[in-house]
Amino acid sequence: MIETINVRSLDVQRQPSVTEQVFELLYRQVVELELPPGAKLSEVDVAKQMGVSRQPVRDAFYRLSQQGFLMIRPQRATVVTHISERGVLQARFIRTALEMETVRAATERLSDDQIGTLDALVARQVKAMEAGDKMLFHELDDEFHLQICRMSGHEFAWALIRESKAHMDRVRYLSLSFGAQSAVNDHLDIMAAIKARDGDRAAAGMRVHLSRILQIISRIRETHGQHFATE
């Protein structure tokens, strides 16, 4: 006979943990280059400046290192990594392979309400672009792709993507000064294909969208070469 064990109910409305808040703040600062490649970080200093204990900082450092943003060196300062062009291209390959299939799957199953949610995200991106809010635009861009993965029934794909796209994130952010409109146009094209229930067209649109990084990276490297790793 199996003994019944009482467990606590899940609080779906819980606030982000301290570790999550530290992680998100550091993530934003790295992507926005407030913490540029080569910057040295100390658990003690970061904890003191944020007014938290060292443990959540240590945990956030580890998560950021797993994503490729930080290099943790025992007995030495933790360092923000330089952008790896190889890492950008690897992330593009992974994203293209996964997101072409998730958008194809989403096209077959999205409800009208879910399509409305995606339309609203694109509309918010347009407003963020017009307001010059690059970080909000970047966050909404990620949310658009996340929601497609989630609505397709394959949210695990986004978890795989997020673990590989650190180097790509910084290049994408730097490109928003000249590439935001192209990103919005691509999202509109993808949405048109989804609404037409044309999975092949949606997948092709996603390929075009994610392949733009191939042209963007050379332009970013010309103007921000100091942020790139020597490979």
Secondary structure, 3 states (H helix, E strand, C coil): CCCCCCCCCCCCCCCCCHHHHHHHHHHHHHHCCCCCCCCEECHHHHHHHHCCCHHHHHHHHHHHHHCCCEECCCCCCEEECCECHHHHHHHHHHHHHHHHHHHHHHHHHCCHHHHHHHHHHHHHHHHHHHHCCHHHHHHHHHHHHHHHHHHCCCCHHHHHHHCCCHHHHHHHHHHHHHHHHHHHHHHHHHHHHHHCCCHHHHHHHHHHHHHCHHHHHHHHHHHCHHHECCC
